[in-house]
């Protein structure tokens, strides 16, 4: 019954998807004459404050950056649509993009947003190029130019099929007023957060709140919600209590709502619940340079020893479905017919025994005097990861695997993952709209833990070459063949243990309309909402 209700809610969320004349969104219906006053303020909540909203760096909250700034194009359910650029052409060789900038747009400080302003933004981004090389487009960039005030040109050394996706994501290719830059630069910060978006930032107090107001000079359809206050409430239960008391109107985000809250409100008359399609994959990465995990048989045995259904049911109440593969088959290019590693504890034990790992009197397997002991690193700020780690520690012990679990605060955890200082580590793929291209592209360099984890693979160079070929391929059939090769190799090499598919979640007042999920999982579409 729960699954049917959730499916219905998901269908409702998908059916509500739409876009308007600005950079995406559904227009609120006009209030009928003589009607009572409509609520025009919305109180949102987040677990931390907005932080640094420089659109060319990565510290700020993305939902807030989406409210203030816009990019050349917007990513939609059906592809791409114009935003600051109303149209564009791609040269036959796929190396030159010519954008025609929409006329009459100004930043919220009155500065004109034309091709020259956009070039100033790209110049600032390129100045800090080393910070953005996780985007393959930056490695292929030859130069940018503004032949006139309405034309902006990007030239690449090679064709690059994810180009428009990278230009349409939240950052770093969002436009800030040149007047807000520091001597034409943004790499060392900005003077103020001034964009062309539907809202402007009016006030904020660190760790307390932020206030956004409607941009009355917005070039597109003006939002119905005139004022948005974002409260900072780190604790999950406190957020839920605030919703119950009417102190907030909307909770939104993958990690902002637990399964208990979803179940609590699924039949509520006062609040609505919405779940998105899969956005990303929760996973454990195995370091193939480790003396034990260098053996593919051990890695494959761990796959069979992992009960993903139990994790889905026990930790997420079935809201996050078990993950069979590194990327969900709903992700572009990823439905390649891979056979999942089925949970089979007996098979896992048989594989380990056949590989020479025999159980000792203490129940722990050993081979050549070396015990089958592994370390699992998790983010101590994540209650979910700790819970899963403790469960796996208990389950693996039944198969004779000693799993030591260790949590570190987020930054330390990420630093160790990037440096390869782990045996097993929790991670999450980049998610929509970055998957699969950005997740795979980053495997070729020490961006996250993937690069270090794959160093023990005999076919690492071949995988990397195929990924590089994917990114510059202009033949759709060849591109799919390359994706199939890479995804099959990674699956058979058993580098990743996919656990569950994350989805975006929301709980909100039942009279709040226009709540939907977009193609960018970090965007909260405030401009579409109305009471």
N, C-alpha and C positions, 0 to 999 in steps of 0.2 A: 504493500500500500504506500509506504514511504517513497519507494522508487517511482511509483506512478505519479505521486504528487510532485516530486522533484522534477520529473520529466515534463510535466505540465507547466511548472514554473519556468523551466529552461526554455520551453517552446514559446511561452509568453514573452520572455526576455528577448528571444531572437526575433519574434514577430514585431517587436517594438523598435527594431533597429531602423534608423533613417538618417537623412542628412538634409541640411538646409543651405541657404545661399552664402553663409559664412564658411568656416573651415569644418563643417559637419554639424549635424544636429537636427532635431525635429522641432518644428515651430509650435509654440504653445497656442492653444486656441484663444481667440479674443474673448474677453469677459463680456457677457451680455449686458446691455444697458439696464440700469436699475438694479443690478446685482449687488450683493453685499461686498464689502472690501475683501480683496483676495490677499492672502498672506504673501508677502514679497521678500521675506527674510528666511534664510535657511541656516541652521546650526549644524555644522559638520564636526567630526571628531577624528583625531589622529593620535597615534601613540607617542609621537615626538613632534617638535616644532618644525616650521618650514625650512629652517637652516638657510644656507647660502643659495639664493635663487639665480645666481649667475647662470644663464642658459648655456654657456659654453664649457661649464665644468660639471662635476658629477655629485656634488654634495647635497644639493637641494632636493626637496620633495617634488617628485615629478608631477603629481596632481596639481600643485601650485604653479609650477612652470607652465603647464598646459593652459592654465587660466590666463596667464600674463602674456605669453609669447606664441608666435605662430611661425610656420616654416613655409617653404615654397609650395609643397604639396601636402595633401592629407591622405592617409591610408584608410580606405573604406572596405566594407564587406565585399564589394564588387571590383576592387582594384584601387586606382588612384584618382583623386580629383584635385582640381586647382585650389590653391589657398592664396598665398601672396602672389603666386604666379597663376594667371587665369588660363594659360595654355603653355605648351612646350612642344619642341620637336627634337627628335633624336636622329643624328646623322646615320646614313646607311651602314657605316662601319661600326656604329655603336659607341664611338669615342667622344662625340661632341653633343652636349645637351644645351639647347637654346631655350631659355625661359622668357616668356612675355609677362612682364610684371603688371599686376592690376593697378590701374590709375586711381588716384584720389585717396590712397590709404596714408594715414599718419600714425605715428607713435603717440602714446597717450600724453607725451610732453609737447605735442604739436609738430615735432620734426617729421619731415616727409619720408615715407618709406618707399623709395624708388630703387632702381637697380644700383645706384651709387651707394645707398645705405646698405643694401644686401652685400655688395662687394666689400664694404668696410667690415661687415660681420665675418665674411669668409676670410678676409685678410687676417683678422684677429684670431680666428680658429686655426688657420694655417701657421701662424706664428708659434702656436703651441702644438704643432703637429705631433710630436712624440707622445703627447697625452692621448691622442685619438687614433693611434694606429691599430687599435682593435677593430676599427672600421677599415675594411680592405680598400674602400674608395680612397682613403687618405694615402695609401701606398701607390695607387694608380694615378693620382692627381698630377696633371701637368701644369694647369693654371686656371685662373678665373679672370673674367673681364666684364666690363659694362660698356659696350659700344655706344649706348645712349641710355637716357634715363629710364627707358621702358624695357631694356633688353639686358639679360644677364646670361653669360655663357660659361659653362664648365667644360674643360677639356681633359680627357683621360688618355693614358698611354695604351690601354687595352679596353675592349668592351667589358661591361660589368653589369650583369643582370639585376643584382639587388640594389642598384643605384637609387632608384626612387624610394625604396623602402628606407634606406639609410638617411635620405633627405627628409623623410616624413616622420621619423620617430622623434620623441620628445627633445632629445639633445644629442649632439651639440649644435645641430644646424638650425637653431631657432634664432630669430632676429631680435636684437636689443637696439634701442636708440643709440646711434653713434655718440650723442651727447652724454650718454651714461657711461661710456667707456673711459678708461684712464689713459689719456694720450693715445687714443686709437687702439688700445689693447684691452684684453679681458683676462689674460692669463694670470694676472696678479690681483684680480678682483674688479668690481665695477662700482661706480658712484651711486647708482640707484637701479631699481628693477623696473625698467620701462620697456614695455612691449606694445604690440598692436592688438593684443587679444581682447576677449569680451569683458575681462575684469581688470581692475587696477588694485594694487595693494595699498591700503590706507593706513594700517597700523599693525604692529605686532609687538608682543612681549615674549622674549625667549622663554620657552618651556611653559608658557601659559596660554597664549592665544594669538591668532592673526585675523585681521578683518580685511575682506575684499569687497569692493563696490563695483557696480556695473560701469563699464566704460561707455559713457554717454556719447562718445564720438566713434564708437565701433563701426567699422565699415559694413559689417554683415548684419544679420538679424540680431537685434538686441535681446539679451536674455530676459525672461520674465522675472527671475529672481534678482532683485536689486542689490541685496547685501548678503554676503556669506561670512559667517563667523566660524572659525575653526578653533575648537578647544583642544588642548593637549591633555589627554587622559591615558597614561601608560598602561594601566591595569585593565584587563579584559572585563572582569566582573563589574568594575566601576563604570565602564562604558555602558554595559547593559543596563545597569541601574539608572544611569543618566537618561537613557532612551526611555525607560519605563516611566520616569518622572516627567518626561516632556522637556528635559533640558537640552536634548539634541534631537535632530530630525532624521539623521542618516548615519549608518555605520557601513563602510565600504572597504573591501580589500581582502586579499587572500589570507593574510595573517592577522586580520583585525577581529575575526569572528570565529569562535570554535564551534564544533559540531553540536555541543549541548545547546548553544544558543539557537542554532538553526532549527533543531528539533523542538525547542521550546516555543518558537514563534511560527512554525509552519502552518498552524491552523488558527492563528490569531486574526481577529477582526480589526484590531487597531494598528497592526503592523504587517508589512509585506516582506516576503523573503524571495531573493532571486539568486540563482546560481548560473554561472557561465559554462560554456563548453570548456574542455581541458585547455589550460593556458601554458602549462609547463610540467616538467617531470621531476618529481622528488626521487633522488637516487643516492647510491653509495658508489664512490669511485675507488677502484682497487689499483694500488701502485705496483705495476709490473716489474719495477726494479727491486722490489723486496724479495729476499731470498726464497720465501715461501710462495708468495703470490706470483712469482715469475713463472710458476708451473700453471699452464692453462687448465689442467685437470682440476687443480685446487680451486681456481677461479670459477670453473663451471660447477663444481660441487657446491660451492657457496650459493650459486644461483638456485640450485635445486633445494638447498637447505633453508631458503628464505620463503616464509609463508606470507605472501603479499596480501592474500585475501584476509588473513587474520589481522594484519596491520590496518587494512582498509576498514574492516568491521570494528575492531577493538579500539583503534585510535581515532578514526574519522567517521564512525557510525555509517560507513558506506558512502559518504559524500565524496570522498576522493577514491576513485576506482583503482583497482590494482593495475599496475603498469606492466605490460608485457614486453615493451620495447623502449629504447632510449627516447624516442619521440612518439607521440600518439599518431595513429594512422590518419587522423583528421588533419595533421599538419601537412602542408604542401610537400610533395615528393617523398613522403615517408611511408606510404602504404605499399611496401615492397615484398609482402608475403613472408615475413620472418616468422619462424615458429618459436613461440615463447618457451622459456625454461620453466616447465611445470614444477610446482612444489612437490617434491618426492623425497622425503627424509631418508627412506631406505636406499634409494638410488644414490643419494649424496654419500651415504656411508659406504656403499659398495665401491663407488669411484675412488674414495680416499683409501680404502683398504687395498684395492687393486694397484694404486699408485705407491704402495709401500708404507702408508701411514697407519700404524697399528696402535690400538688402544692399550694404554698402560694400566697399572693397578689403580691409578688415581682417576681413571676415566678419560684422560687427555691423550690424544694420539701423538705419536713420535715417529721419527724416521731418521736413521743414522745418528741417533743420540740427540736430535733436535726436536723439541716439542712443537706441536702445532698451536702456537700462540700468536695472536694478532692484536693490533691496537686499532681501535675505532675512535677517530676524532670527531667531535660534534661541537656545534655552536652552543655555548652554555646559556646564551640569551634565548634559546629556543626550547621551550618546554616540550614541544612535539618531538624534536630530535632526541632529547634525553630519554623520553618515554620509549621511542622506537629502539634506541640503543640498549636500554635495559631489557627490553623484550628479546632482542636478537642475542644478547649475552646469554640469556637463559635457554633459548632455543638451540643455539649453536653448541652449547655444552652437551646437549643430548647426543650430538653427532661426534663428540670427542674434540671439539674445537674450543680452545680457551680464548675468549674475546675479552680483552681489557678495554674499558671505555673511558674516555677522557674528554672533558669539556673545557673550552677556553672562550673568553669573551670574544665578541664578533670580530674585532679588528685583528686580534692575535690569531684567531682561527683562520681568517682569510689570508693573513701573511704566511702562515705555515702551509696552507694549502697551495698557494702560489709558488712557494719555494720548494715544494715537494717534500716537506717534512711531515710525512704521514704514511701509514700503511693502508688504512681504509679511512675514508672521510665522507661525510655527508656533503651533498651539493644539490643544486637545482639548476636545470638547464635554463637558458636565457629566456625562453618563453616567447609568446607572440608579441610583436611581429618579427622578433629576431631569429626565430627558429624556422628552418634548420640552418640557414646560411651563416649567421653570425656565430652560433654555438660551434659549428664545425670549423669556421675560419680561425677562431681563437684557439683551436687545438694545436695549431702549428707554431705557437709561441707561448711563452710562460705568462699568459694572461690570468688564468685560474689554475686549477689543479690538473686539468686534462693533459697538458703538455708533459708534465713530470710523470703522470701516471702511465702514459703510453710509451715512455722511453725504452721499456723492456720488450716491446713488440718487434718481432722480426720483420713485419710488414709496415712498420711506422713510416718509412720514407715513401712507400707506395701509396699509403693512405693520404699522406700530406700532399703528394703530387696530384692525386685525384681531386682533393678538395680545392687546390689551386686551379685546376682545370675547370671545375664546376663554376667557379666564380667568374671566369672570363668566357664561358661557353655561350655561344649565340644560337646553338642548335638545341631545341627543347628536348628532342628524343635523346640526343647524346648526353644532355645534362641529367635527365632521369636515369640513364644507364650508369652514370658516374655516381649519382646519389645512391643508387641501389648497391653498387659495389662498396662504397664507403660504409653505409649502414649495415650491410651484411658482414663485412670484415669486423667492425667494432662489436657486432652482436656475437659472432662466433668466437672472437678473441675474449669475450666475457670480461671486458674492462669495467663495465658498468652494471650495477645491480639496480634496475629500475624498481622503485617501490610503489608509488601511487602517482596518479595524474592530478596535479593541483588544479583547482578552479577558482575563479573569482567569486566573491560572495558579497551580498548586501542585505541589510535589514533596515527598513525605513518606515516612516509614518505612512499609513495606507492612503492618505489624501495627497501624498507627493506623487506626481505624475512625471513621465518622461525619463524615469530611471532605466538605464540600459547599460550594456557592456559594449565597449568599442573594440576595434581591432588592436588597439594599444592597451595592454592590460593595466597600465599604471594611470590611465586617464580616468577621471571622474567627470562625466559629461554634465557639469552644472548648467551649462548654457542651454541645455535641452529641458531642464526641469522646471516645473511649475506646480503650484498648489491649486 
